[in-house]
Amino acid sequence: MVEAEKSPRPYVYVIELKGPDLNKAITQIQSTIAEYREKLAGYKIMPRIIIHKTSTHDIQGKRYRDLKKQYPDTVVKTRLYDLDTV
């Protein structure tokens, strides 16, 4: 988690770095938020998930939609690696 300073409403980024499993990343984000719920009271929670490829089925799936509904500022970024440059 990273707390953002100097903002009118304090917010916190909950970041999950994950391989290709978006659903597991969602589970871990939700677990982290639940674990720190009391400490996050008053903060705007902004989940961030960085994954290495995932299926579009997962991104359009119910678990992701539910997370977006609860935390509209959720962002998922896919990192694609070019094997020639790695």
N, C-alpha and C positions, 0 to 999 in steps of 0.2 A: 504494500500500500504506500502511496505517496500523497502527502497532504499538500495542497496548493495554498500558498500564502498570498496575502495582499489582494484578496478578492472580496467583493461586497458580501457574498454568501460563501462561507467556507465549503470547500469540496475536497473529496478524496478520490484518487484513482486507485482502483483495485485491479491489479495487472496479473494476468496469467499467461505464461509462455508455454505453449503446448505443441506437440507434434501435429499429427493430422486429426486428432480426435476432438472435435468441437464439443460433443456432448460431455466428455470427461472434463474439458475446460470449464464448461458451464457449471457442472457439479462442483468443481473446486472453487469457482468464483462465489457461488451461492453458499458454500460451506464457510469460506473466509468471512463473508458478510455476516452470516449468522453467528459465527464465533466472536466477532468484534462488534456486534449490534449495539451494545450499550455505549461503547467508546465512539461509535460513528453517529450517535444521536446528534442531530443538528447539522450534520454535514450532508451535502448533496453527493450521492454515491455515483461514480462514473466508471463502470466496469470497462476494462480493455482486455481483449483476448488477441494474442498474436499466435497464429498457427502456421504450420508448414503444409499447405494444401489441405483441402477438405472438399467434400462433395457439395454441390449446390443443394442437394436434398437436405443436408444438415443445416445449411444456412437458412433455408426456407422452412425448416421443421418447427414443430410445435414448441419444443424446449427453447429454441432461440427466440421465437416470437413471444413466448411468455416472459423471457428475460427482458426483451426490448420493451414489453408493455410495462413491466415493473420498474425498469430503469431505462427510460427513453434515450439517454445519452450513451448507451452501450455502443462500443465500436469493436468490430472484428476485422483484423487485417490479416491477409494471407501473404506469407513470405515465400516467394518462389526463388529457388536457387538455380543459377546458371552453372552447371557443372564445369564449364570451361574457365570460370573465374573463381571457383571455390578452392 
